[in-house]
Amino acid sequence: MLTTLFSMSLLCTNCKHFIADKQECTKFENINLVTGEKTYDSARFARKYSELCGEKGLLFEKNELKIFTEPYYFVKGNWLSVILICMILSKIIQH
């Protein structure tokens, strides 16, 4: 595995095609010809094979919207906790 500082910046988590909560890559879309459902290859699979993205991250594109996508995935994965905290905080503020 590449361990240089350069390769660390090409982590899937920093790529605009990465779906964080599913660990998938939108660059490799598969469409079910019967239902039209879209599925994606796993990011790990894409990075394993050089004919896809490979170790070098050949198709990597920096996620310029990470300031929005990280909080989105956090809330999506913890929505119940976020709602409860907001309810508690609103009660505290009202008193």
N, C-alpha and C positions, 0 to 999 in steps of 0.2 A: 504494500500500500504506500502511496506517496505520502511523505511526512514533511515536506517543505512548507514554509510559511505561505507560499503561493497557493499550494493545493488546499490549505485550510480555508482560504477565502472562497474556494469553489465548492463548499459544502452544499448539499441539496437544500438544507435549511435556509440558505441565503439566496436561493434561486426562485425566480417568479413562477416557475412551473410546478413547484412543490406544494402538495396538499398536506399540510402538517398533521392534521388529525387522522389521516388515513395512510400517511407515509407513502403517497403515490405521486407520480409525475404526469402532469397533463400533456407533456410533450408526446407521450406514447398512448394515444387514445385508441380504444377498441369499441366498435359499435356493433351491438347485437342486431343482425339484419332482420330479425323477426320482430323484436319489441322496440328497437331504436334506442335501447338503454346504452348509455356510455359507461365504460369502465376504463381504468387506467392501470398500466403496469406499475409495480411497486418501484419506488425510487432505488431501493437496494438492488433489485434485478437490473434496472437500467444502468446503474453504476458498475455492475459486475461485468457487463459485456461491452467490449469496445465498439461493436457495430451499432450500439445504442449510444449512450452518453459516455460510458466507460470510466475508468479510474481518473482520467484527466479532465472529466467534466466538459466534453467537447461541445455540448449544446447548452451549457450553463448560461443563464441570463440573470444578471443581478436583479433582485427584488427591490425596486425603488420605493415600494409602498409598504415595506416591512413595519413601519410605524403604525399602520392600520391592520395589517394581517396578523401580527402577533397578539394584539389585544382581542381581535375577533376570535381566534382559535382558543385563547384563554377563556373567554366568556362562554363560547360554545361548549367547551369541555367542563365548565364549572357553573353553568347557568343557575342551578338551584342555590348554590352558595352565594352567588352574586345577588340574587333576588333577596335572600334572607338578610344579607349584610345591608342592603339598601333599605329594607323594611326596618331593621334595628336602628340604623342611622337616622332615618326619618323620624322615628319615635323619640330618639335622643334629642334631636334638633327641635322638635315641637315642645319639649319640656324645658 
